[in-house]
Amino acid sequence: MLRRSLTAVLEKNSTFTSDFETEPYEVAWASEARWFVRVFEIEGRLQIGPEVSPDGLEWCTEGSPGLAIDAAGLYSLPLRDFVHWLRLRGTVEGSARVQILLALKE
């Protein structure tokens, strides 16, 4: 059996100067997920963490410790045992120019 996979680009070359959330992404078919955050430029600090939802409307933290980022580079956050919808929440102190991808597989 061939496993399905998908990589979604949720933010591409986006600059954030205040707190943000990515667009919700429906992931009910997937058994594994991994966030990739490519930081091109950063002044200050970026704290990111995943959120989950059963319906894409009401959100809560997923429970992972998240990532604290203060330098350019590629960062990764793996997830398992999530529900139907995922999004990433970011808290920005300063500014950050990023690309955010969500890689999924069954």
Backbone as XML, in Angstrom:
<?xml version="1.0"?>
<chain id="A" units="angstrom">
  <residue number="1" name="MET">
    <atom name="N" x="0.835" y="-1.176" z="0.000"/>
    <atom name="CA" x="0.000" y="0.000" z="0.000"/>
    <atom name="C" x="0.885" y="1.247" z="0.000"/>
  </residue>
  <residue number="2" name="LEU">
    <atom name="N" x="0.581" y="2.144" z="-0.870"/>
    <atom name="CA" x="1.309" y="3.404" z="-0.979"/>
    <atom name="C" x="0.718" y="4.421" z="-0.019"/>
  </residue>
  <residue number="3" name="ARG">
    <atom name="N" x="1.571" y="4.972" z="0.853"/>
    <atom name="CA" x="1.099" y="5.971" z="1.809"/>
    <atom name="C" x="0.915" y="7.313" z="1.111"/>
  </residue>
  <residue number="4" name="ARG">
    <atom name="N" x="-0.134" y="8.031" z="1.513"/>
    <atom name="CA" x="-0.377" y="9.368" z="0.971"/>
    <atom name="C" x="0.410" y="10.391" z="1.766"/>
  </residue>
  <residue number="5" name="SER">
    <atom name="N" x="0.861" y="11.430" z="1.070"/>
    <atom name="CA" x="1.533" y="12.540" z="1.748"/>
    <atom name="C" x="1.173" y="13.834" z="1.032"/>
  </residue>
  <residue number="6" name="LEU">
    <atom name="N" x="1.349" y="14.939" z="1.762"/>
    <atom name="CA" x="1.009" y="16.248" z="1.230"/>
    <atom name="C" x="1.805" y="17.287" z="2.007"/>
  </residue>
  <residue number="7" name="THR">
    <atom name="N" x="2.312" y="18.277" z="1.300"/>
    <atom name="CA" x="2.942" y="19.417" z="1.958"/>
    <atom name="C" x="2.192" y="20.678" z="1.534"/>
  </residue>
  <residue number="8" name="ALA">
    <atom name="N" x="1.682" y="21.400" z="2.524"/>
    <atom name="CA" x="0.927" y="22.627" z="2.273"/>
    <atom name="C" x="1.764" y="23.821" z="2.690"/>
  </residue>
  <residue number="9" name="VAL">
    <atom name="N" x="1.849" y="24.809" z="1.820"/>
    <atom name="CA" x="2.530" y="26.070" z="2.140"/>
    <atom name="C" x="1.467" y="27.011" z="2.696"/>
  </residue>
  <residue number="10" name="LEU">
    <atom name="N" x="1.564" y="27.336" z="3.992"/>
    <atom name="CA" x="0.557" y="28.178" z="4.631"/>
    <atom name="C" x="0.984" y="29.641" z="4.715"/>
  </residue>
  <residue number="11" name="GLU">
    <atom name="N" x="2.252" y="29.896" z="4.762"/>
    <atom name="CA" x="2.781" y="31.267" z="4.708"/>
    <atom name="C" x="4.013" y="31.231" z="3.815"/>
  </residue>
  <residue number="12" name="LYS">
    <atom name="N" x="4.125" y="32.209" z="2.919"/>
    <atom name="CA" x="5.251" y="32.244" z="1.994"/>
    <atom name="C" x="5.836" y="33.653" z="1.998"/>
  </residue>
  <residue number="13" name="ASN">
    <atom name="N" x="7.033" y="33.781" z="2.572"/>
    <atom name="CA" x="7.727" y="35.071" z="2.608"/>
    <atom name="C" x="6.886" y="36.135" z="3.313"/>
  </residue>
  <residue number="14" name="SER">
    <atom name="N" x="6.273" y="35.749" z="4.440"/>
    <atom name="CA" x="5.410" y="36.646" z="5.197"/>
    <atom name="C" x="6.196" y="37.307" z="6.317"/>
  </residue>
  <residue number="15" name="THR">
    <atom name="N" x="5.963" y="38.600" z="6.523"/>
    <atom name="CA" x="6.591" y="39.329" z="7.623"/>
    <atom name="C" x="5.549" y="39.597" z="8.690"/>
  </residue>
  <residue number="16" name="PHE">
    <atom name="N" x="5.854" y="39.190" z="9.921"/>
    <atom name="CA" x="4.952" y="39.391" z="11.043"/>
    <atom name="C" x="5.595" y="40.334" z="12.046"/>
  </residue>
  <residue number="17" name="THR">
    <atom name="N" x="4.807" y="41.279" z="12.528"/>
    <atom name="CA" x="5.260" y="42.212" z="13.556"/>
    <atom name="C" x="4.341" y="42.153" z="14.776"/>
  </residue>
  <residue number="18" name="SER">
    <atom name="N" x="3.348" y="41.282" z="14.736"/>
    <atom name="CA" x="2.448" y="41.075" z="15.872"/>
    <atom name="C" x="2.006" y="39.609" z="15.861"/>
  </residue>
  <residue number="19" name="ASP">
    <atom name="N" x="1.276" y="39.215" z="16.874"/>
    <atom name="CA" x="0.830" y="37.834" z="17.000"/>
    <atom name="C" x="-0.026" y="37.425" z="15.798"/>
  </residue>
  <residue number="20" name="PHE">
    <atom name="N" x="0.017" y="36.128" z="15.454"/>
    <atom name="CA" x="-0.704" y="35.644" z="14.278"/>
    <atom name="C" x="-1.101" y="34.187" z="14.457"/>
  </residue>
  <residue number="21" name="GLU">
    <atom name="N" x="-2.024" y="33.732" z="13.604"/>
    <atom name="CA" x="-2.369" y="32.323" z="13.447"/>
    <atom name="C" x="-2.357" y="32.018" z="11.956"/>
  </residue>
  <residue number="22" name="THR">
    <atom name="N" x="-1.917" y="30.821" z="11.582"/>
    <atom name="CA" x="-2.023" y="30.417" z="10.180"/>
    <atom name="C" x="-3.483" y="30.087" z="9.880"/>
  </residue>
  <residue number="23" name="GLU">
    <atom name="N" x="-3.792" y="29.966" z="8.608"/>
    <atom name="CA" x="-5.121" y="29.497" z="8.222"/>
    <atom name="C" x="-5.294" y="28.060" z="8.740"/>
  </residue>
  <residue number="24" name="PRO">
    <atom name="N" x="-6.487" y="27.695" z="9.165"/>
    <atom name="CA" x="-6.736" y="26.315" z="9.602"/>
    <atom name="C" x="-6.559" y="25.348" z="8.433"/>
  </residue>
  <residue number="25" name="TYR">
    <atom name="N" x="-6.092" y="24.145" z="8.753"/>
    <atom name="CA" x="-5.899" y="23.139" z="7.711"/>
    <atom name="C" x="-6.534" y="21.831" z="8.174"/>
  </residue>
  <residue number="26" name="GLU">
    <atom name="N" x="-7.404" y="21.244" z="7.341"/>
    <atom name="CA" x="-8.094" y="20.003" z="7.681"/>
    <atom name="C" x="-7.146" y="18.826" z="7.460"/>
  </residue>
  <residue number="27" name="VAL">
    <atom name="N" x="-6.931" y="18.017" z="8.509"/>
    <atom name="CA" x="-5.913" y="16.961" z="8.465"/>
    <atom name="C" x="-6.432" y="15.614" z="8.964"/>
  </residue>
  <residue number="28" name="ALA">
    <atom name="N" x="-7.743" y="15.401" z="8.934"/>
    <atom name="CA" x="-8.331" y="14.190" z="9.525"/>
    <atom name="C" x="-7.781" y="12.905" z="8.924"/>
  </residue>
  <residue number="29" name="TRP">
    <atom name="N" x="-7.374" y="12.912" z="7.670"/>
    <atom name="CA" x="-6.883" y="11.708" z="7.008"/>
    <atom name="C" x="-5.454" y="11.341" z="7.415"/>
  </residue>
  <residue number="30" name="ALA">
    <atom name="N" x="-4.714" y="12.283" z="7.970"/>
    <atom name="CA" x="-3.286" y="12.087" z="8.252"/>
    <atom name="C" x="-3.061" y="11.466" z="9.629"/>
  </residue>
  <residue number="31" name="SER">
    <atom name="N" x="-1.993" y="10.688" z="9.745"/>
    <atom name="CA" x="-1.610" y="10.127" z="11.040"/>
    <atom name="C" x="-0.365" y="10.807" z="11.600"/>
  </residue>
  <residue number="32" name="GLU">
    <atom name="N" x="0.356" y="11.529" z="10.746"/>
    <atom name="CA" x="1.549" y="12.247" z="11.183"/>
    <atom name="C" x="1.554" y="13.632" z="10.546"/>
  </residue>
  <residue number="33" name="ALA">
    <atom name="N" x="2.067" y="14.596" z="11.299"/>
    <atom name="CA" x="2.206" y="15.957" z="10.788"/>
    <atom name="C" x="3.534" y="16.522" z="11.279"/>
  </residue>
  <residue number="34" name="ARG">
    <atom name="N" x="4.100" y="17.409" z="10.485"/>
    <atom name="CA" x="5.322" y="18.097" z="10.886"/>
    <atom name="C" x="5.276" y="19.511" z="10.338"/>
  </residue>
  <residue number="35" name="TRP">
    <atom name="N" x="5.389" y="20.475" z="11.243"/>
    <atom name="CA" x="5.487" y="21.877" z="10.856"/>
    <atom name="C" x="6.934" y="22.190" z="10.521"/>
  </residue>
  <residue number="36" name="PHE">
    <atom name="N" x="7.130" y="22.953" z="9.464"/>
    <atom name="CA" x="8.443" y="23.489" z="9.125"/>
    <atom name="C" x="8.318" y="25.004" z="9.093"/>
  </residue>
  <residue number="37" name="VAL">
    <atom name="N" x="9.191" y="25.675" z="9.817"/>
    <atom name="CA" x="9.211" y="27.134" z="9.840"/>
    <atom name="C" x="10.593" y="27.576" z="9.379"/>
  </residue>
  <residue number="38" name="ARG">
    <atom name="N" x="10.641" y="28.189" z="8.219"/>
    <atom name="CA" x="11.897" y="28.731" z="7.694"/>
    <atom name="C" x="11.915" y="30.217" z="8.012"/>
  </residue>
  <residue number="39" name="VAL">
    <atom name="N" x="12.867" y="30.619" z="8.843"/>
    <atom name="CA" x="12.997" y="32.015" z="9.244"/>
    <atom name="C" x="14.072" y="32.653" z="8.375"/>
  </residue>
  <residue number="40" name="PHE">
    <atom name="N" x="13.667" y="33.604" z="7.543"/>
    <atom name="CA" x="14.610" y="34.302" z="6.672"/>
    <atom name="C" x="15.320" y="35.430" z="7.413"/>
  </residue>
  <residue number="41" name="GLU">
    <atom name="N" x="14.537" y="36.211" z="8.155"/>
    <atom name="CA" x="15.071" y="37.339" z="8.922"/>
    <atom name="C" x="14.286" y="37.427" z="10.221"/>
  </residue>
  <residue number="42" name="ILE">
    <atom name="N" x="14.984" y="37.782" z="11.291"/>
    <atom name="CA" x="14.294" y="37.966" z="12.562"/>
    <atom name="C" x="15.004" y="39.039" z="13.378"/>
  </residue>
  <residue number="43" name="GLU">
    <atom name="N" x="14.197" y="39.902" z="13.947"/>
    <atom name="CA" x="14.675" y="40.903" z="14.890"/>
    <atom name="C" x="13.842" y="40.721" z="16.140"/>
  </residue>
  <residue number="44" name="GLY">
    <atom name="N" x="14.418" y="40.175" z="17.169"/>
    <atom name="CA" x="13.687" y="39.884" z="18.392"/>
    <atom name="C" x="13.501" y="38.396" z="18.561"/>
  </residue>
  <residue number="45" name="ARG">
    <atom name="N" x="12.255" y="38.001" z="18.839"/>
    <atom name="CA" x="11.977" y="36.602" z="19.180"/>
    <atom name="C" x="10.618" y="36.192" z="18.623"/>
  </residue>
  <residue number="46" name="LEU">
    <atom name="N" x="10.523" y="34.938" z="18.225"/>
    <atom name="CA" x="9.288" y="34.344" z="17.722"/>
    <atom name="C" x="9.018" y="33.072" z="18.521"/>
  </residue>
  <residue number="47" name="GLN">
    <atom name="N" x="7.852" y="33.004" z="19.132"/>
    <atom name="CA" x="7.413" y="31.806" z="19.854"/>
    <atom name="C" x="6.261" y="31.210" z="19.063"/>
  </residue>
  <residue number="48" name="ILE">
    <atom name="N" x="6.365" y="29.923" z="18.681"/>
    <atom name="CA" x="5.287" y="29.293" z="17.929"/>
    <atom name="C" x="4.840" y="28.012" z="18.610"/>
  </residue>
  <residue number="49" name="GLY">
    <atom name="N" x="3.566" y="27.704" z="18.431"/>
    <atom name="CA" x="3.008" y="26.479" z="18.979"/>
    <atom name="C" x="1.789" y="26.043" z="18.201"/>
  </residue>
  <residue number="50" name="PRO">
    <atom name="N" x="1.558" y="24.733" z="18.110"/>
    <atom name="CA" x="0.414" y="24.229" z="17.365"/>
    <atom name="C" x="-0.880" y="24.303" z="18.171"/>
  </residue>
  <residue number="51" name="GLU">
    <atom name="N" x="-1.980" y="24.476" z="17.433"/>
    <atom name="CA" x="-3.311" y="24.435" z="18.013"/>
    <atom name="C" x="-4.146" y="23.410" z="17.258"/>
  </residue>
  <residue number="52" name="VAL">
    <atom name="N" x="-5.132" y="22.815" z="17.948"/>
    <atom name="CA" x="-6.000" y="21.795" z="17.364"/>
    <atom name="C" x="-7.457" y="22.206" z="17.527"/>
  </residue>
  <residue number="53" name="SER">
    <atom name="N" x="-8.300" y="21.628" z="16.660"/>
    <atom name="CA" x="-9.732" y="21.921" z="16.703"/>
    <atom name="C" x="-10.507" y="20.721" z="16.167"/>
  </residue>
  <residue number="54" name="PRO">
    <atom name="N" x="-11.655" y="20.416" z="16.761"/>
    <atom name="CA" x="-12.489" y="19.348" z="16.213"/>
    <atom name="C" x="-13.321" y="19.797" z="15.017"/>
  </residue>
  <residue number="55" name="ASP">
    <atom name="N" x="-13.488" y="21.135" z="14.864"/>
    <atom name="CA" x="-14.394" y="21.631" z="13.827"/>
    <atom name="C" x="-13.835" y="22.789" z="12.998"/>
  </residue>
  <residue number="56" name="GLY">
    <atom name="N" x="-12.625" y="23.256" z="13.300"/>
    <atom name="CA" x="-12.048" y="24.377" z="12.577"/>
    <atom name="C" x="-12.555" y="25.733" z="13.033"/>
  </residue>
  <residue number="57" name="LEU">
    <atom name="N" x="-13.358" y="25.756" z="14.106"/>
    <atom name="CA" x="-13.934" y="27.007" z="14.604"/>
    <atom name="C" x="-13.403" y="27.376" z="15.994"/>
  </residue>
  <residue number="58" name="GLU">
    <atom name="N" x="-13.417" y="26.440" z="16.900"/>
    <atom name="CA" x="-12.934" y="26.642" z="18.262"/>
    <atom name="C" x="-11.580" y="25.955" z="18.414"/>
  </residue>
  <residue number="59" name="TRP">
    <atom name="N" x="-10.614" y="26.655" z="19.050"/>
    <atom name="CA" x="-9.224" y="26.190" z="19.084"/>
    <atom name="C" x="-8.700" y="26.076" z="20.502"/>
  </residue>
  <residue number="60" name="CYS">
    <atom name="N" x="-7.770" y="25.120" z="20.689"/>
    <atom name="CA" x="-7.041" y="25.003" z="21.948"/>
    <atom name="C" x="-5.603" y="24.607" z="21.631"/>
  </residue>
  <residue number="61" name="THR">
    <atom name="N" x="-4.714" y="24.817" z="22.582"/>
    <atom name="CA" x="-3.316" y="24.434" z="22.360"/>
    <atom name="C" x="-3.228" y="22.924" z="22.243"/>
  </residue>
  <residue number="62" name="GLU">
    <atom name="N" x="-2.316" y="22.461" z="21.404"/>
    <atom name="CA" x="-2.151" y="21.035" z="21.154"/>
    <atom name="C" x="-1.442" y="20.344" z="22.314"/>
  </residue>
  <residue number="63" name="GLY">
    <atom name="N" x="-0.590" y="21.048" z="23.034"/>
    <atom name="CA" x="0.088" y="20.453" z="24.181"/>
    <atom name="C" x="1.591" y="20.306" z="24.021"/>
  </residue>
  <residue number="64" name="SER">
    <atom name="N" x="2.106" y="20.429" z="22.795"/>
    <atom name="CA" x="3.545" y="20.375" z="22.569"/>
    <atom name="C" x="4.187" y="21.632" z="23.145"/>
  </residue>
  <residue number="65" name="PRO">
    <atom name="N" x="5.463" y="21.559" z="23.533"/>
    <atom name="CA" x="6.109" y="22.753" z="24.084"/>
    <atom name="C" x="6.298" y="23.877" z="23.077"/>
  </residue>
  <residue number="66" name="GLY">
    <atom name="N" x="6.192" y="23.616" z="21.789"/>
    <atom name="CA" x="6.377" y="24.656" z="20.783"/>
    <atom name="C" x="7.848" y="24.973" z="20.579"/>
  </residue>
  <residue number="67" name="LEU">
    <atom name="N" x="8.106" y="26.065" z="19.882"/>
    <atom name="CA" x="9.472" y="26.470" z="19.566"/>
    <atom name="C" x="9.678" y="27.938" z="19.906"/>
  </residue>
  <residue number="68" name="ALA">
    <atom name="N" x="10.843" y="28.251" z="20.461"/>
    <atom name="CA" x="11.268" y="29.631" z="20.685"/>
    <atom name="C" x="12.400" y="29.894" z="19.697"/>
  </residue>
  <residue number="69" name="ILE">
    <atom name="N" x="12.210" y="30.878" z="18.825"/>
    <atom name="CA" x="13.143" y="31.136" z="17.732"/>
    <atom name="C" x="13.693" y="32.546" z="17.848"/>
  </residue>
  <residue number="70" name="ASP">
    <atom name="N" x="15.035" y="32.662" z="17.781"/>
    <atom name="CA" x="15.648" y="33.997" z="17.814"/>
    <atom name="C" x="16.765" y="34.146" z="16.794"/>
  </residue>
  <residue number="71" name="ALA">
    <atom name="N" x="16.837" y="33.201" z="15.828"/>
    <atom name="CA" x="17.852" y="33.265" z="14.773"/>
    <atom name="C" x="17.275" y="32.709" z="13.477"/>
  </residue>
  <residue number="72" name="ALA">
    <atom name="N" x="17.806" y="33.175" z="12.349"/>
    <atom name="CA" x="17.377" y="32.659" z="11.048"/>
    <atom name="C" x="17.735" y="31.179" z="10.947"/>
  </residue>
  <residue number="73" name="GLY">
    <atom name="N" x="16.952" y="30.437" z="10.146"/>
    <atom name="CA" x="17.211" y="29.018" z="9.950"/>
    <atom name="C" x="15.930" y="28.262" z="9.696"/>
  </residue>
  <residue number="74" name="LEU">
    <atom name="N" x="16.042" y="26.935" z="9.614"/>
    <atom name="CA" x="14.902" y="26.054" z="9.393"/>
    <atom name="C" x="14.616" y="25.315" z="10.695"/>
  </residue>
  <residue number="75" name="TYR">
    <atom name="N" x="13.349" y="25.360" z="11.130"/>
    <atom name="CA" x="12.936" y="24.738" z="12.372"/>
    <atom name="C" x="11.800" y="23.759" z="12.095"/>
  </residue>
  <residue number="76" name="SER">
    <atom name="N" x="11.690" y="22.725" z="12.936"/>
    <atom name="CA" x="10.709" y="21.683" z="12.705"/>
    <atom name="C" x="10.011" y="21.314" z="14.013"/>
  </residue>
  <residue number="77" name="LEU">
    <atom name="N" x="8.728" y="20.988" z="13.903"/>
    <atom name="CA" x="7.935" y="20.604" z="15.057"/>
    <atom name="C" x="7.032" y="19.432" z="14.659"/>
  </residue>
  <residue number="78" name="PRO">
    <atom name="N" x="7.350" y="18.198" z="15.111"/>
    <atom name="CA" x="6.530" y="17.031" z="14.753"/>
    <atom name="C" x="5.302" y="16.899" z="15.649"/>
  </residue>
  <residue number="79" name="LEU">
    <atom name="N" x="4.204" y="16.341" z="15.089"/>
    <atom name="CA" x="2.972" y="16.114" z="15.841"/>
    <atom name="C" x="2.432" y="14.721" z="15.562"/>
  </residue>
  <residue number="80" name="ARG">
    <atom name="N" x="1.838" y="14.135" z="16.590"/>
    <atom name="CA" x="1.078" y="12.889" z="16.483"/>
    <atom name="C" x="-0.149" y="13.023" z="17.383"/>
  </residue>
  <residue number="81" name="ASP">
    <atom name="N" x="-1.118" y="12.164" z="17.188"/>
    <atom name="CA" x="-2.323" y="12.128" z="18.029"/>
    <atom name="C" x="-3.068" y="13.459" z="18.039"/>
  </residue>
  <residue number="82" name="PHE">
    <atom name="N" x="-3.252" y="14.035" z="16.875"/>
    <atom name="CA" x="-4.009" y="15.279" z="16.746"/>
    <atom name="C" x="-5.398" y="14.955" z="16.217"/>
  </residue>
  <residue number="83" name="VAL">
    <atom name="N" x="-6.262" y="15.956" z="16.185"/>
    <atom name="CA" x="-7.631" y="15.746" z="15.697"/>
    <atom name="C" x="-7.777" y="16.282" z="14.282"/>
  </residue>
  <residue number="84" name="HIS">
    <atom name="N" x="-8.935" y="16.738" z="13.915"/>
    <atom name="CA" x="-9.272" y="17.024" z="12.518"/>
    <atom name="C" x="-8.652" y="18.275" z="11.912"/>
  </residue>
  <residue number="85" name="TRP">
    <atom name="N" x="-8.369" y="19.290" z="12.712"/>
    <atom name="CA" x="-7.868" y="20.550" z="12.178"/>
    <atom name="C" x="-6.617" y="20.982" z="12.922"/>
  </residue>
  <residue number="86" name="LEU">
    <atom name="N" x="-5.671" y="21.576" z="12.188"/>
    <atom name="CA" x="-4.441" y="22.116" z="12.777"/>
    <atom name="C" x="-4.236" y="23.557" z="12.314"/>
  </residue>
  <residue number="87" name="ARG">
    <atom name="N" x="-3.578" y="24.336" z="13.147"/>
    <atom name="CA" x="-3.064" y="25.636" z="12.762"/>
    <atom name="C" x="-1.882" y="25.934" z="13.684"/>
  </residue>
  <residue number="88" name="LEU">
    <atom name="N" x="-1.107" y="26.916" z="13.319"/>
    <atom name="CA" x="0.056" y="27.311" z="14.105"/>
    <atom name="C" x="-0.172" y="28.725" z="14.622"/>
  </residue>
  <residue number="89" name="ARG">
    <atom name="N" x="0.067" y="28.938" z="15.903"/>
    <atom name="CA" x="-0.060" y="30.269" z="16.512"/>
    <atom name="C" x="1.337" y="30.801" z="16.781"/>
  </residue>
  <residue number="90" name="GLY">
    <atom name="N" x="1.551" y="32.075" z="16.459"/>
    <atom name="CA" x="2.844" y="32.704" z="16.681"/>
    <atom name="C" x="2.729" y="33.952" z="17.531"/>
  </residue>
  <residue number="91" name="THR">
    <atom name="N" x="3.682" y="34.126" z="18.419"/>
    <atom name="CA" x="3.806" y="35.341" z="19.211"/>
    <atom name="C" x="5.113" y="35.996" z="18.820"/>
  </residue>
  <residue number="92" name="VAL">
    <atom name="N" x="5.043" y="37.233" z="18.364"/>
    <atom name="CA" x="6.214" y="37.922" z="17.830"/>
    <atom name="C" x="6.589" y="39.091" z="18.743"/>
  </residue>
  <residue number="93" name="GLU">
    <atom name="N" x="7.846" y="39.131" z="19.129"/>
    <atom name="CA" x="8.414" y="40.294" z="19.817"/>
    <atom name="C" x="9.444" y="40.865" z="18.850"/>
  </residue>
  <residue number="94" name="GLY">
    <atom name="N" x="9.097" y="41.915" z="18.137"/>
    <atom name="CA" x="9.948" y="42.470" z="17.087"/>
    <atom name="C" x="9.330" y="42.189" z="15.742"/>
  </residue>
  <residue number="95" name="SER">
    <atom name="N" x="10.099" y="41.566" z="14.833"/>
    <atom name="CA" x="9.568" y="41.191" z="13.521"/>
    <atom name="C" x="10.270" y="39.934" z="13.026"/>
  </residue>
  <residue number="96" name="ALA">
    <atom name="N" x="9.567" y="39.188" z="12.186"/>
    <atom name="CA" x="10.118" y="37.961" z="11.614"/>
    <atom name="C" x="9.556" y="37.766" z="10.215"/>
  </residue>
  <residue number="97" name="ARG">
    <atom name="N" x="10.428" y="37.447" z="9.270"/>
    <atom name="CA" x="10.006" y="37.104" z="7.900"/>
    <atom name="C" x="10.173" y="35.607" z="7.751"/>
  </residue>
  <residue number="98" name="VAL">
    <atom name="N" x="9.059" y="34.891" z="7.485"/>
    <atom name="CA" x="9.057" y="33.442" z="7.550"/>
    <atom name="C" x="8.323" y="32.793" z="6.378"/>
  </residue>
  <residue number="99" name="GLN">
    <atom name="N" x="8.576" y="31.493" z="6.249"/>
    <atom name="CA" x="7.782" y="30.599" z="5.408"/>
    <atom name="C" x="7.326" y="29.474" z="6.334"/>
  </residue>
  <residue number="100" name="ILE">
    <atom name="N" x="6.042" y="29.108" z="6.272"/>
    <atom name="CA" x="5.515" y="28.060" z="7.137"/>
    <atom name="C" x="4.877" y="26.975" z="6.265"/>
  </residue>
  <residue number="101" name="LEU">
    <atom name="N" x="5.336" y="25.740" z="6.453"/>
    <atom name="CA" x="4.826" y="24.598" z="5.712"/>
    <atom name="C" x="4.305" y="23.551" z="6.688"/>
  </residue>
  <residue number="102" name="LEU">
    <atom name="N" x="3.291" y="22.824" z="6.265"/>
    <atom name="CA" x="2.738" y="21.716" z="7.026"/>
    <atom name="C" x="2.851" y="20.461" z="6.177"/>
  </residue>
  <residue number="103" name="ALA">
    <atom name="N" x="3.664" y="19.506" z="6.624"/>
    <atom name="CA" x="3.863" y="18.242" z="5.913"/>
    <atom name="C" x="3.033" y="17.161" z="6.608"/>
  </residue>
  <residue number="104" name="LEU">
    <atom name="N" x="2.221" y="16.450" z="5.821"/>
    <atom name="CA" x="1.312" y="15.431" z="6.354"/>
    <atom name="C" x="1.535" y="14.100" z="5.669"/>
  </residue>
  <residue number="105" name="LYS">
    <atom name="N" x="1.338" y="13.008" z="6.411"/>
    <atom name="CA" x="1.313" y="11.685" z="5.778"/>
    <atom name="C" x="0.442" y="10.759" z="6.562"/>
  </residue>
  <residue number="106" name="GLU">
    <atom name="N" x="-0.078" y="9.741" z="5.870"/>
    <atom name="CA" x="-0.973" y="8.800" z="6.503"/>
    <atom name="C" x="-0.206" y="7.583" z="6.924"/>
  </residue>
</chain>
